[in-house]
Amino acid sequence: MSEFKFSCPACGQNILCDTTQVGTQITCPGCHAAIAVPKETAGTAEVSTRTAIPPALPGNIATTAQRTSRLAIASVVCSLSSLITCVGWLPGIICGHLAKSRIRRNPSLKGSGLATTGLIIGYLILMSEVGTTAVYVWRFSTAVKQGYENVRQNLATNNLIVTQTQSTTVSNDNQPMEPVKPETVAAANPQIEPDKTGWTSGINKVSFPNYPVSGKLHGMDFAVKTASFRNGDLRIRSADGMQLDVYHLGASIEGRSYEIQSDDDDTANPRVKMTWNEGGAVETATFNKGYGMKLQFAQAINRTVSGKIYLCFPDDAKSCVAGTFEVKLPKQK
């Protein structure tokens, strides 16, 4: 008894038989057709050699065809989900890199383009969120800094607030103010000449001295060193740390004039404050009413505005400053 091979005439499947089965019918293991076992021939070996590799069947095709990487698909889906979840870019980037790595190692996988798309979308959304976060952090830090400055300024200016009665006349049309009629002044507030310190309650009749701002604050000599205007507030400083502040003058002071009488009653008047050093401690006095002030500004030349001030405080020391000064306006943003 010897074994030999022959091919199925229906499907070409190689079948191994022995000589005792010659002439009998068997079932093909490939196509399940009933076939008769032929006699062993010399060409059987050649046929067996030529048909040693079975033809591709539907099952074989399914196992050898390329398939799309699921990680590549997940990369695109997760990255796009960032538009809703805001954090989908993280798994999208991770899945994209894993998919690219597996596709390089396994030729039967495809989807490199999908993985690249998922990576691009993920990184773009990541950069967008980083930029947005940076903007919010900058705005928050700016707001905190501004709030700190406002609190610090309020604590300093509100250390001592003296409430009196005052009024103001503000000219916004860049025209000289109309003088107060003599008879009206005489009836409401008789003119009082300035005393030796320059202090007077009749601020409407005083004239500006032609010298840099000087005078006395809380009984101490004051002489201007610098003047600045920012966010609607005027600040005049002396060399020894004394300071004069006039708040809420408006967004622009070019060509404007202000005249405030001590007996007027207007809650919209600017607030004034003087700061001095007494016994090593910084002292302040803030006045909402009761002071007299005459203030004028010229038009700006190269962002520099010339100003004149005459200001009398209603304190016991009869603090008074008067004179000229120059203010450098901040650059427009």
Phi, psi and omega in degrees: 000129179228155181262148175212165179243148172214164183257143177292127180293343182273313185238352179082008180292134176288133181233131179262124180225171173243173188292339180288344182265002182298130179091349180270162178261136177229168178259129179295128179289345180270306183251357177064026177273148177278121182228156177264138181285120180281170176288153178291128180236167181292331181278001182295322181295323179293316179300319180295323181292317181292331185250025181296328180263114183294149177297154180293124176262166179308322179294322179293320179300317181297329184276339183258346181290150178287149177229153183281135180295127178293330177294325178296317178296317180296327179298314180295315183296315182294319180297318179292331180293346178298336178295341180248313186269341179072349180236006181293342179297332182293304176295331178297316178292317180297312179297324179297315179293319178296319180297316179299320181293317181289325178295323177294325182276335185237104181296340181284353178263142172233173182117018179299323179295320177296318179297319178297318179298316178298321179293316181298313180297317181298314181291325177296316179293323177299312180296323178297317181291323177297315179297317179297318179297320179297320179296316179296320179296318179296316179296319180295315180295323177295318179295319179296318180295317179294320178296322178296317180296320180295317179296316180298319180292319180294321178296323180286318184282335182263015177299321177216117179242122178254121182262121177231204178235133181207175175212170181215151172231113184247130178259120182252001183261017177058023178248151178302145181288146176289132180294147177288135181296136182303320183291327178293317180296319182296325183282320186268320185211094182304141182295131176243126181292147177300142176277191185293341177271352183095353183286139178206152176267348179261072188292338184290339184259353184284157176244152182284130175288151183264057175209161181303151184308129177205172180152211181226135173241119181054039177082001181247145183296138180233132177220130185294139171244312178221157175221141181217156177226125181207133177054038176084004183244136177259134180228125178241124184245153174254171182290333184263015174097351176290155189211144177235125181238137173235117188260155171061053177272350181113171183291330181227143179245359183298124176069012183264156179227145180226136176221120184237125178264149184290340183255008177281162180227096182217116183289348180271006181295151173298153178259136182242150182215141173240144182232132180216168180249122182228115179064033180082000180245141178278123180245148178224154174220126182243138184234126175265335182214168171088352180263164176241133182215137173234122188220130180225145177231142175270179175287151183286140173233114184055044180065016177247129181243129175274138181226160176226141182219145170221111187227125179240123180270149180270035180271170182296331181278358181052058178294138183206136174225149181202152176142195183250160179199169177232141182238131175267116182285145178290156178292143178285136179281000000 
